[in-house]
């Protein structure tokens, strides 16, 4: 359990003036976090059943930090590449035959990993922000930086899967047990996708529900609004499932 100081970042020293978007001070405020606070947020993110968002540990007076967006995704980009490449090399070394073609490094996986993780944690939150702000008129609205932070910290739950994928390559031969290996890889992806998706939904859902609270006598009038918000949650789940499928076919398959 992280300490109270890890859950409550100190922003008292943060400058009141944020500057304009062409000044460095405008962007540095999004990375105003110390190591202790960052580690504390990662510990919080490792528990997908924790309803408290890592973003909600900050005050509403300042912007949500994007340090997690930068470093968690960078770590995953590297680990996904290492996992995909390392599992193939180990599979060839431990279970390969003399007549089997030699595995060749695919450095395009690195570019693909950057596109997938950074793209997902920017595009989906941005779409949610646009829909909830200008079409569904949320009040209180979903902050774009908080959405990006929620999605980024949820990606922590993919990290154990990269190590498990390498372990599978050591103990399960593709040549002899291809079907079993494929099923186990799907299980790994399904578990990580379920946990990270649950983490996102549990942290976004409370804000969505605030916008469908019915006043006495207005339940029928709010029914269409309630249906729209249910559709929004479903869209979040579907987008995450699509993200998981892309990850499976991109990184969790021994060539």
N, C-alpha and C positions, 0 to 999 in steps of 0.2 A: 504494500500500500504506500503510494508516494506521500511524502511529507506535505504539510499544509502549504509550505512555501513553494513546493513544486506545483501545487494545484492553483495557487494564487500568485501569478506573476506580478512583480513590482513594476508599475509604470509611473511611479511618482517622479522619476528623473527624466521622463520623456519630455521633449520640448513641445511647448504648446503650439508653436508656429510650424506648420507642416510644409510651407513653401509651395511653389507651383510645380506642375508636372515636369518641367524642364530642369529642375534643380535636384541635386543628389539627395537633399534632405527629405524630399517628397517620397523617395523610395526606401531610404534607410529606416524609416519608421516601421515598415513592414517586417523588418528583421531585428527589431529591438527585443531580444530575448537572450537570457544567459543559458549556459549549459545545463544547470540544475533544473531550470524550468522546462527545457526541451526534453530532457530525459524523463522528467515527471509526466509530461504529456504523452510520451511514447508508452510509458507504463499504463497510463489510462487507456490508450488506444488498443493495447493488447487484450483488453477485456471488452469484447463486442457487446456484452450485455449491460455495460455501464451506460445508463441513459444520459449521463453528464457529458456533453461535448467538450473536447479539448478546446474548442473555440470559445465556449461559454465561460471558461475560466478567466477570460479577460473582461475588462469593463467596457461598457458601451461608449465611453468617451473617446476611445482610441480605436485604430484599425486593428483587425485581426492579423497576427503575424503570419507571414508566408514562409518562414524558415523551414517548416515541415514540408511544404510543397517543393522547395528547392532540394533539400537533402534526402528526404525519404524516397522521392522519385529517382534521384540520382543513384542512390544505393540500390534500388530495385533494378534500374537499367543495367547496372554493372552485374548484379547477382543473377539476373535472368540470362544474360549473355554467358556468364561463367557456367551456370547450371546447364544450359542447353549444349554448350560446347564441351564441358567436362563430362557430362553423361554420355555423349557420343564417343568421346575418346576412351573413356573407361569401358564402355560396352565393346568397343573394337579390341581393346587390349586384353580384356578378361574373357570375352565370349566370341571374338571374331575368328574366322577361319582364314587359312592362307590364301584362298582364292577370292576372298571378299574384297571389294574395292576399298581403298584407303579413304578414311574420312578426311575431308578438306574443310579447313576453317571457313566459316561464313561470317565475315565481318559486317555484312548487311544486317545481321541480327541485332547488332548494336544500334544502328540507325533505326531499325524497326522498333526496338525496345523504347528508345527515346520518344518516337512518334506515338506509340501506344499509351504509355504511362503519362507523359506530360499532356498529350492531346486529350486523353480521357478526363484528367483532373482539371482541365481548363474548359473544354467544350461543353461537357454535360452540366457543370455548375453554371456556366454562362447562359445556357439555354434555360435552366431552371430559374435563374435570376430574371431573364427577359420575360418568361411566361408569367411568373408570379408577380412581377412588378408592374408590367404594362398591360397584361391581359386579364389576370385574376385579381389585381389590385390588392395585394396582401398588405395588411396593417396589423401588427408590425410585419415589415417585409423581410424577406430572406436576404441577408447581406452577401454580396458576391464573394468577398474575401473570406467570410466564414464558411461558405459553401465549399470553396476551394480547399480551405484548411480541413474541413470534415472529410472530404474525399481523399485528401493526401494522407492524413493520419490513418485512415482506414486501410490504406495500402500496406501498412506495417504487417498486417495479417497475411500477406503474400510471401513474406520473407522466409518463414519456416518451410514453405513448399519448395523453394529453390534447393534447399539442402536435402529434403526428402527425395526429390527427383534424382539427385546424384546417388543416393543410397539405393534406390531402385535399380539403377544401372549396374551397381556392383553385385546385387544378389539375384536379379532376374535377367535371364538371357532372352534377348529378342528372338534369336534364331529358334530357340526351343519353346519359349513361352510368350510368343508375340501377343496373343489375345489377352493373356493374364496381365502382361505389362501395360497394355493399352487401357485395360479396365482400371488398374491401380492408378495410372496417371489421371484418368478421368475422376477418380475418387479424390485424389489430391486437389485437383482444380475445383471440384464441387465443394469440398470442405472449405477451402480458402474463399471461394466466391460467396458461399453462404454466410460465413462469419463476417467478412468485410462488407457484404451487402446489408446484413443485419445491423452492423455498426452504423452504416449510413442512414438506414431507415429510422432506427431508434432515435437518432439525433436530429433528423429533419422533421420527422412526424409531429413532435410537439408544437413546432411553429406552424405547421400546416393546420393542426387541430385548433389552434387559437383563432384561425380565420373561419371556422365553421361552427363556433359556439352559438347555439340557438337561444334567443331570448324567449321567455314564456309566451306561447301563443303564436310563435313564428316558425315552428318546426316545418310545416308544409311549405312555406315560402322559401325556406333555406334548403329544401331537398335537392333542387338542381345544383346549388352551390356545393352541397355535400358530395354529390356524385362526381362533380368536376375534380374535387380534391382527392377522391378515391382513385380517379383515373390518373391523377398526377403521381400518386404513390405507385400505382401499377407501372407507369412509364419509367419511374426510377428503377424499379425492379427489373423490367425488361431490358433497359439500357445496361444494367450491371450484368445480366445474364449474357448479353451479346459481348460485352467486354471480356467475360470469362471464357467464352468460346474462342474468341480471337487469341487470347493468351494460350489456351490449350493447343491450338493448331500451330501457333507460332513458336512456342518454346518447349512444349511437353510432348515430344514425339521423337524417339530415337531413330535416326535415319538408317 
